[in-house]
Amino acid sequence: MSQPKMQANPLVLDVDGTFLKTDMLLETFWHGLGRDPFRCLGACFRNFSNRAALKRALAEIGNLRTDLLPVNPQLAEMARQSQARGREVALASGSDAVLVSRLAADHGITGRQFASDGTHNLTGRNKAAALVAAYGERGFDYAGDSHVDLPVWQVAENALIVGNHHRLAHLLAAKGLNIVELDGGWRKRDLLRAMRPHQWVKNLLLFLPIIAAHRFDTAGILLVLVAAIAYSLAASSIYIVNDLLDLEADRLHPNKRNRPFASGDVPILVGMLTALLLALAALGIAAAIGLAMLGIVILYMILSLAYSLQLKRMRWVDIATLAALYTLRVIAGAIAAKVVASGFLVAFIFPTFITLGCVKRLTELTLATSDDRLPGRGYGRRDRGDLLNVAGLGTFGALLVFFLYSFTDAAALLYAETWHLWLALVPIAAWLIRMVVLGWQGKQDYDPIVFAMRDRIGLALIIVTLTILFSASVR
């Protein structure tokens, strides 16, 4: 391909997917959905056929922080060097003018701005006409990232193509345009990272009912395994939705800012399609197991979505919701294997995960860099004492339920001696107390369940507990 001519044509940068590693329309949609879901969805419904009006409405609802949006470093450096040499750098975007103006100010781009204005949608041919009116045909260089930009490239002098669009580059070169191909695109492994497969370990909880019932037949285990796959797919779909709703909060977080969507490593639209496919696959697998499993997976997804939209911002309600979501996993395991999830098992699991929910927030607050409330959460450092107290109550409640269970007829059928169950209370208590202490000290991962699966001392305590219980079981 020929090299671009060296001349002082204005450099015009597309915004979405080019200067930015994200799309501002989708950013405003998800930000607005998190802030005011009913107003956001209403705006989408009213303006579905009017793209310019939709962009303006979502921009007003979302109040997006453009300074946090991920920038393509290669394009940002090109813009900086061009302006330093006295070359005009302009932004031309289909996004709303309010956001484009704000973005230009954030990054010191002083050239002209071309954007949708609430009435006219500045994309494709409309953008090409606006740029020709401003600079003349062949009077500017243009950087874009998709086939939508084809009409603009055809009237530019040099075409800068962001991403892996080799076929498009050859097409433009055949028309006699000067082509420069720049880095861009996304990787499948980053999308896999967004699905958080390491979190699937939580679905081992589905096996708890058959373990508690001492039922280890192949059919039951296989059914629970299939149910765990359905839960894993459902959870991954919700993780993606949660990340899309939390984009701004994640970008303010020292570690979460590197998540695939917050960092711009994976496009939002790719995430939306993936979440939909994962949800449909989860529901299909659950339906194949049975209507009861389908119902519990739907309930899990609805509660998870409610948590992502609103409940996670409500103090104490968020922790209770997390505990309920973990408890639903146990119930799902019982449904899959067709065993009874006893009231004592559920009563033991719920306070256990109340404790772990408090541990999660304690860890976040201990590792926070300021006394402000956690972004997107209802807690500040002054809440650490209350969280510690609730964690203590959850620990006491779980141990008390386990102790009371030792006197039941169900326990007598499964275990030869009651004192073995009392002995098992020691490592259980040690494990719970250890988790709380490590959370208070900030020595955990941000997710206590994932941490627990890597904690050698904690795993040893779990193994000791299981050894005591199985050695005491009635054979």
C-alpha positions as CSV (number, residue, x, y, z in Angstrom):
1,M,0.0,0.0,0.0
2,S,1.2,3.5,-0.6
3,Q,2.3,5.7,2.2
4,P,0.3,8.9,3.1
5,K,1.4,12.1,1.6
6,M,3.2,14.5,4.0
7,Q,1.0,17.6,4.1
8,A,-0.7,19.7,6.7
9,N,-4.3,18.5,6.0
10,P,-6.5,18.7,9.1
11,L,-6.5,15.4,11.0
12,V,-10.2,14.4,11.6
13,L,-10.7,11.6,14.2
14,D,-13.8,9.5,14.5
15,V,-14.6,9.1,18.2
16,D,-16.4,5.8,18.9
17,G,-14.0,2.9,18.3
18,T,-11.3,5.2,17.0
19,F,-10.1,7.9,19.4
20,L,-12.0,6.1,22.1
21,K,-11.9,2.3,22.7
22,T,-15.6,2.4,23.4
23,D,-18.9,3.7,22.0
24,M,-20.5,6.7,23.7
25,L,-24.0,5.8,22.7
26,L,-23.8,2.5,24.4
27,E,-21.9,4.0,27.3
28,T,-24.8,6.5,27.9
29,F,-27.3,3.7,27.6
30,W,-25.7,1.5,30.3
31,H,-24.8,4.5,32.5
32,G,-28.4,5.7,32.3
33,L,-29.8,2.2,32.9
34,G,-27.8,2.1,36.1
35,R,-28.8,5.6,37.3
36,D,-32.5,5.6,36.2
37,P,-33.6,2.4,34.4
38,F,-37.2,3.4,33.8
39,R,-36.4,6.8,32.4
40,C,-33.6,5.3,30.3
41,L,-35.8,2.5,28.8
42,G,-38.6,5.0,28.2
43,A,-36.2,7.3,26.2
44,C,-35.1,4.3,24.2
45,F,-38.7,3.3,23.4
46,R,-39.8,6.9,22.5
47,N,-36.8,7.6,20.3
48,F,-36.2,4.2,18.8
49,S,-36.6,5.4,15.2
50,N,-34.8,8.8,15.8
51,R,-31.2,8.0,16.5
52,A,-30.1,11.7,16.9
53,A,-32.9,12.3,19.5
54,L,-32.1,9.1,21.3
55,K,-28.4,10.1,21.6
56,R,-29.4,13.5,23.0
57,A,-31.9,11.9,25.5
58,L,-29.4,9.3,26.8
59,A,-26.7,11.9,27.1
60,E,-29.0,14.0,29.3
61,I,-30.0,11.0,31.4
62,G,-26.5,9.4,31.8
63,N,-24.4,12.6,32.5
64,L,-21.4,10.5,31.4
65,R,-18.0,11.3,32.7
66,T,-16.1,11.5,29.5
67,D,-12.8,12.0,31.2
68,L,-12.9,8.4,32.4
69,L,-13.6,6.9,28.9
70,P,-10.7,4.6,27.6
71,V,-8.7,6.3,24.9
72,N,-6.8,4.6,22.1
73,P,-3.2,5.6,23.1
74,Q,-1.9,5.6,19.5
75,L,-4.6,8.0,18.3
76,A,-4.2,10.2,21.4
77,E,-0.5,10.5,20.9
78,M,-1.0,11.2,17.2
79,A,-3.4,14.0,18.1
80,R,-1.0,15.4,20.6
81,Q,1.9,15.5,18.2
82,S,-0.2,16.9,15.4
83,Q,-1.4,19.8,17.5
84,A,2.1,20.4,18.7
85,R,3.2,20.9,15.0
86,G,0.4,23.3,14.5
87,R,-1.9,20.9,12.6
88,E,-5.6,21.1,13.2
89,V,-7.1,18.1,14.9
90,A,-10.9,17.7,14.8
91,L,-13.3,15.3,16.2
92,A,-16.1,14.0,14.0
93,S,-18.6,11.7,15.6
94,G,-22.1,10.3,15.4
95,S,-22.3,10.7,19.2
96,D,-24.1,13.7,20.7
97,A,-22.4,17.1,20.5
98,V,-22.6,17.7,24.3
99,L,-20.4,14.6,24.9
100,V,-18.1,15.3,22.0
101,S,-17.4,18.8,23.2
102,R,-16.8,17.6,26.7
103,L,-14.4,14.9,25.4
104,A,-12.5,17.4,23.3
105,A,-12.0,19.6,26.4
106,D,-10.9,16.7,28.5
107,H,-8.1,15.9,26.1
108,G,-7.1,19.4,24.9
109,I,-8.3,18.9,21.4
110,T,-8.8,22.5,20.1
111,G,-10.0,21.9,16.5
112,R,-13.5,21.9,15.2
113,Q,-16.1,19.4,16.4
114,F,-18.7,17.7,14.2
115,A,-21.4,15.7,16.0
116,S,-25.0,14.8,16.2
117,D,-27.1,17.6,17.6
118,G,-30.4,16.0,18.7
119,T,-31.9,16.5,15.2
120,H,-29.3,15.4,12.7
121,N,-27.5,12.1,13.1
122,L,-23.9,12.7,11.9
123,T,-22.9,9.3,10.6
124,G,-21.9,7.9,7.2
125,R,-22.9,10.3,4.3
126,N,-24.1,13.0,6.6
127,K,-20.6,13.1,8.2
128,A,-18.9,13.1,4.8
129,A,-21.0,16.0,3.6
130,A,-20.3,18.0,6.8
131,L,-16.5,17.5,6.5
132,V,-16.5,18.3,2.7
133,A,-18.4,21.5,3.5
134,A,-15.8,22.4,6.1
135,Y,-12.5,21.3,4.4
136,G,-13.4,20.5,0.8
137,E,-13.0,17.2,-0.9
138,R,-9.6,15.6,-0.3
139,G,-8.9,18.5,2.1
140,F,-8.5,16.4,5.3
141,D,-7.2,13.1,6.6
142,Y,-9.7,10.8,8.4
143,A,-9.3,8.1,11.0
144,G,-12.2,5.7,11.4
145,D,-12.9,2.1,12.4
146,S,-15.8,0.5,10.4
147,H,-17.6,0.2,7.2
148,V,-19.9,3.1,8.3
149,D,-16.9,5.4,7.7
150,L,-16.6,4.3,4.1
151,P,-18.4,7.4,2.6
152,V,-16.0,9.7,4.7
153,W,-12.8,7.9,3.6
154,Q,-13.9,8.2,0.0
155,V,-13.7,12.0,0.2
156,A,-10.6,12.2,2.4
157,E,-7.0,12.5,1.2
158,N,-5.6,9.8,3.6
159,A,-7.5,7.0,5.2
160,L,-6.4,5.9,8.7
161,I,-8.1,2.6,9.5
162,V,-8.2,1.5,13.2
163,G,-8.5,-2.3,13.8
164,N,-8.2,-5.4,11.7
165,H,-10.0,-4.4,8.6
166,H,-7.7,-5.6,5.9
167,R,-10.4,-6.2,3.3
168,L,-11.7,-2.7,3.8
169,A,-8.1,-1.3,3.5
170,H,-7.6,-3.1,0.1
171,L,-11.0,-1.8,-1.1
172,L,-10.0,1.8,-0.3
173,A,-6.5,1.3,-1.8
174,A,-8.1,0.1,-5.0
175,K,-9.9,3.4,-5.2
176,G,-6.5,5.2,-5.1
177,L,-6.6,6.3,-1.5
178,N,-3.5,6.5,0.7
179,I,-3.9,4.0,3.6
180,V,-2.5,3.7,7.1
181,E,-3.6,0.8,9.2
182,L,-3.5,1.3,13.0
183,D,-3.8,-1.1,15.9
184,G,-7.2,-1.8,17.3
185,G,-9.8,-4.6,17.7
186,W,-10.3,-7.0,20.6
187,R,-9.1,-10.5,21.6
188,K,-11.3,-13.5,22.4
189,R,-9.3,-14.2,25.6
190,D,-10.3,-10.8,26.9
191,L,-14.0,-11.7,26.3
192,L,-13.4,-15.0,28.1
193,R,-11.9,-13.0,31.0
194,A,-15.1,-10.9,31.1
195,M,-17.1,-14.1,31.5
196,R,-15.1,-14.7,34.7
197,P,-14.7,-18.5,34.4
198,H,-12.8,-18.5,37.7
199,Q,-16.1,-17.6,39.4
200,W,-17.7,-20.8,38.3
201,V,-16.0,-22.4,41.3
202,K,-18.9,-21.0,43.3
203,N,-21.2,-23.4,41.6
204,L,-19.6,-26.3,43.6
205,L,-22.3,-25.2,46.1
206,L,-24.8,-27.1,43.9
207,F,-23.1,-30.3,45.1
208,L,-23.7,-29.5,48.8
209,P,-27.2,-31.1,49.0
210,I,-26.0,-34.5,47.7
211,I,-23.0,-34.4,49.9
212,A,-25.1,-33.6,52.9
213,A,-27.5,-36.4,52.0
214,H,-24.6,-38.8,51.5
215,R,-25.9,-39.7,48.1
216,F,-23.2,-40.3,45.5
217,D,-25.0,-42.2,42.6
218,T,-23.7,-41.4,39.1
219,A,-27.1,-40.1,37.8
220,G,-27.5,-37.6,40.6
221,I,-23.9,-36.3,40.2
222,L,-24.3,-35.9,36.4
223,L,-27.6,-34.0,36.8
224,V,-26.0,-31.6,39.3
225,L,-23.0,-31.2,37.0
226,V,-25.3,-30.2,34.1
227,A,-27.1,-27.8,36.5
228,A,-23.8,-26.3,37.5
229,I,-23.0,-25.7,33.8
230,A,-26.4,-23.9,33.4
231,Y,-25.6,-21.8,36.5
232,S,-22.1,-21.0,35.3
233,L,-23.5,-19.7,31.9
234,A,-26.2,-17.8,33.7
235,A,-23.7,-16.3,36.1
236,S,-21.4,-15.2,33.3
237,S,-24.2,-13.5,31.5
238,I,-25.0,-11.5,34.7
239,Y,-21.3,-10.8,35.3
240,I,-21.2,-9.1,31.9
241,V,-24.3,-7.1,32.5
242,N,-23.0,-6.1,35.9
243,D,-19.7,-4.9,34.4
244,L,-21.6,-2.9,31.8
245,L,-23.7,-1.2,34.5
246,D,-20.6,-0.6,36.6
247,L,-18.3,1.0,34.0
248,E,-17.9,4.3,35.7
249,A,-17.4,2.8,39.2
250,D,-14.9,0.2,37.8
251,R,-12.9,3.0,36.2
252,L,-12.6,4.7,39.5
253,H,-11.4,1.5,41.2
254,P,-7.6,0.7,41.3
255,N,-8.0,-2.9,40.1
256,K,-11.4,-3.1,38.4
257,R,-10.4,-0.4,36.0
258,N,-8.5,-3.1,34.1
259,R,-11.7,-5.2,33.5
260,P,-12.3,-5.8,29.8
261,F,-15.2,-3.4,29.3
262,A,-14.0,-0.7,31.6
263,S,-10.6,-0.6,29.9
264,G,-12.1,-0.8,26.4
265,D,-10.4,-4.1,25.6
266,V,-13.7,-5.6,24.5
267,P,-16.5,-3.6,22.8
268,I,-19.7,-3.1,24.7
269,L,-21.8,-4.4,21.8
270,V,-19.8,-7.7,21.8
271,G,-20.5,-8.0,25.6
272,M,-24.2,-7.4,25.1
273,L,-24.5,-10.1,22.4
274,T,-22.4,-12.5,24.5
275,A,-24.5,-12.0,27.6
276,L,-27.7,-12.7,25.6
277,L,-26.3,-15.9,24.1
278,L,-25.1,-17.1,27.5
279,A,-28.5,-16.4,29.1
280,L,-30.3,-18.3,26.4
281,A,-28.0,-21.2,26.7
282,A,-28.4,-21.3,30.4
283,L,-32.2,-21.3,30.2
284,G,-32.2,-24.0,27.5
285,I,-30.0,-26.3,29.6
286,A,-32.1,-25.6,32.7
287,A,-35.3,-26.4,30.8
288,A,-33.9,-29.7,29.7
289,I,-33.4,-30.7,33.3
290,G,-36.9,-29.7,34.3
291,L,-39.4,-26.9,34.9
292,A,-38.4,-26.5,38.5
293,M,-34.7,-26.0,37.5
294,L,-35.8,-23.5,34.8
295,G,-37.8,-21.6,37.5
296,I,-34.9,-21.5,39.9
297,V,-32.4,-20.3,37.2
298,I,-34.9,-17.6,36.1
299,L,-35.3,-16.5,39.7
300,Y,-31.5,-16.4,40.1
301,M,-31.1,-14.3,37.0
302,I,-33.9,-11.9,38.0
303,L,-32.5,-11.4,41.5
304,S,-29.0,-11.0,40.1
305,L,-30.2,-8.4,37.6
306,A,-32.0,-6.6,40.4
307,Y,-28.8,-6.7,42.4
308,S,-26.8,-5.2,39.5
309,L,-29.4,-2.5,38.8
310,Q,-30.2,-1.3,42.3
311,L,-29.8,-3.6,45.3
312,K,-26.0,-3.5,45.4
313,R,-26.2,0.2,46.1
314,M,-28.3,-0.4,49.2
315,R,-26.5,-0.9,52.5
316,W,-27.2,-4.3,54.1
317,V,-29.7,-5.2,51.4
318,D,-26.8,-6.0,49.1
319,I,-25.3,-8.4,51.6
320,A,-28.6,-10.2,52.2
321,T,-29.1,-10.4,48.4
322,L,-25.7,-12.0,47.9
323,A,-26.5,-14.5,50.6
324,A,-29.8,-15.3,49.0
325,L,-28.1,-15.9,45.6
326,Y,-25.7,-18.4,47.1
327,T,-28.5,-20.1,48.9
328,L,-30.4,-20.4,45.6
329,R,-27.4,-22.4,44.3
330,V,-27.8,-24.9,47.1
331,I,-31.5,-25.2,46.4
332,A,-30.8,-25.7,42.7
333,G,-28.4,-28.5,43.5
334,A,-31.2,-30.2,45.5
335,I,-33.7,-29.8,42.7
336,A,-31.3,-31.2,40.1
337,A,-30.4,-34.3,42.2
338,K,-34.0,-34.7,43.5
339,V,-32.9,-34.6,47.1
340,V,-34.5,-32.6,49.9
341,A,-32.7,-29.4,50.9
342,S,-33.4,-29.5,54.6
343,G,-34.4,-26.4,56.5
344,F,-31.3,-26.8,58.6
345,L,-29.0,-26.8,55.5
346,V,-30.6,-23.6,54.1
347,A,-30.5,-22.1,57.6
348,F,-26.8,-22.9,57.9
349,I,-25.9,-21.6,54.4
350,F,-27.7,-18.2,54.6
351,P,-25.9,-16.8,57.7
352,T,-22.6,-18.3,56.4
353,F,-22.9,-16.2,53.3
354,I,-24.1,-13.2,55.3
355,T,-20.7,-13.4,57.0
356,L,-18.9,-13.8,53.6
357,G,-20.8,-10.8,52.2
358,C,-19.6,-8.7,55.1
359,V,-16.1,-10.0,54.5
360,K,-16.3,-8.9,50.9
361,R,-17.2,-5.3,51.9
362,L,-14.7,-5.3,54.7
363,T,-11.9,-6.2,52.2
364,E,-13.0,-3.5,49.8
365,L,-13.1,-0.8,52.6
366,T,-9.8,-1.9,54.0
367,L,-8.1,-1.7,50.6
368,A,-9.9,1.6,49.6
369,T,-7.6,4.6,49.1
370,S,-9.9,7.2,50.7
371,D,-12.6,7.6,53.3
372,D,-15.2,8.2,50.6
373,R,-18.0,5.7,50.0
374,L,-17.1,2.9,47.7
375,P,-18.0,3.8,44.1
376,G,-21.4,2.4,43.3
377,R,-21.8,1.0,46.9
378,G,-23.4,2.3,50.1
379,Y,-20.5,1.8,52.4
380,G,-17.6,4.0,53.7
381,R,-14.8,3.2,56.1
382,R,-16.9,4.2,59.1
383,D,-19.1,1.1,58.4
384,R,-16.3,-1.3,59.0
385,G,-17.2,-1.8,62.7
386,D,-20.9,-2.5,61.8
387,L,-19.8,-4.9,59.1
388,L,-17.6,-6.7,61.6
389,N,-20.4,-7.0,64.1
390,V,-22.8,-8.4,61.4
391,A,-20.1,-10.9,60.3
392,G,-19.8,-12.0,63.9
393,L,-23.6,-12.5,64.1
394,G,-23.6,-14.5,60.9
395,T,-20.8,-16.7,62.1
396,F,-22.6,-17.3,65.4
397,G,-25.9,-18.0,63.6
398,A,-24.3,-20.6,61.3
399,L,-22.6,-22.4,64.1
400,L,-25.7,-22.4,66.2
401,V,-27.8,-23.9,63.4
402,F,-25.2,-26.6,62.8
403,F,-25.2,-27.4,66.6
404,L,-29.0,-27.7,66.7
405,Y,-28.9,-29.9,63.6
406,S,-26.8,-32.4,65.5
407,F,-29.8,-33.2,67.7
408,T,-32.2,-33.9,64.8
409,D,-33.5,-37.3,63.6
410,A,-32.0,-36.6,60.2
411,A,-28.5,-36.2,61.8
412,A,-29.0,-39.4,63.7
413,L,-29.7,-41.3,60.5
414,L,-26.6,-40.1,58.8
415,Y,-24.0,-39.9,61.7
416,A,-23.2,-42.6,64.2
417,E,-22.2,-40.3,67.1
418,T,-23.4,-36.7,67.8
419,W,-20.1,-35.7,69.2
420,H,-18.5,-36.0,65.8
421,L,-20.7,-33.2,64.6
422,W,-19.7,-31.1,67.6
423,L,-16.1,-31.8,66.8
424,A,-16.6,-30.6,63.2
425,L,-17.8,-27.3,64.6
426,V,-14.2,-26.5,65.5
427,P,-12.7,-26.3,62.0
428,I,-15.9,-24.7,60.7
429,A,-15.6,-22.0,63.3
430,A,-11.9,-21.6,62.6
431,W,-12.6,-21.2,58.9
432,L,-15.3,-18.5,59.3
433,I,-13.3,-16.6,61.9
434,R,-10.2,-16.7,59.7
435,M,-12.2,-15.3,56.8
436,V,-13.5,-12.4,58.9
437,V,-10.0,-11.6,60.3
438,L,-8.4,-11.6,56.8
439,G,-11.2,-9.4,55.4
440,W,-10.7,-7.0,58.3
441,Q,-7.0,-6.9,57.6
442,G,-7.4,-6.5,53.8
443,K,-5.5,-9.7,53.1
444,Q,-8.1,-11.2,50.8
445,D,-9.1,-11.1,47.2
446,Y,-12.1,-8.8,46.5
447,D,-14.2,-12.0,46.2
448,P,-14.0,-14.2,49.4
449,I,-15.3,-17.3,47.6
450,V,-12.6,-17.2,45.0
451,F,-10.0,-16.4,47.7
452,A,-11.2,-19.4,49.7
453,M,-10.6,-21.8,46.8
454,R,-6.9,-20.6,46.7
455,D,-6.3,-20.3,50.5
456,R,-4.3,-23.4,51.6
457,I,-5.0,-23.0,55.3
458,G,-8.7,-22.5,54.6
459,L,-8.8,-25.5,52.3
460,A,-7.1,-27.6,54.9
461,L,-9.8,-26.7,57.4
462,I,-12.5,-27.6,54.9
463,I,-10.8,-31.0,54.3
464,V,-10.6,-31.6,58.0
465,T,-14.3,-30.8,58.4
466,L,-15.3,-33.2,55.6
467,T,-13.0,-35.9,57.0
468,I,-14.6,-35.7,60.4
469,L,-18.1,-35.9,58.9
470,F,-17.5,-38.7,56.5
471,S,-15.6,-40.8,59.1
472,A,-18.6,-40.4,61.4
473,S,-21.2,-41.3,58.8
474,V,-23.4,-44.3,59.1
475,R,-22.3,-46.9,56.5
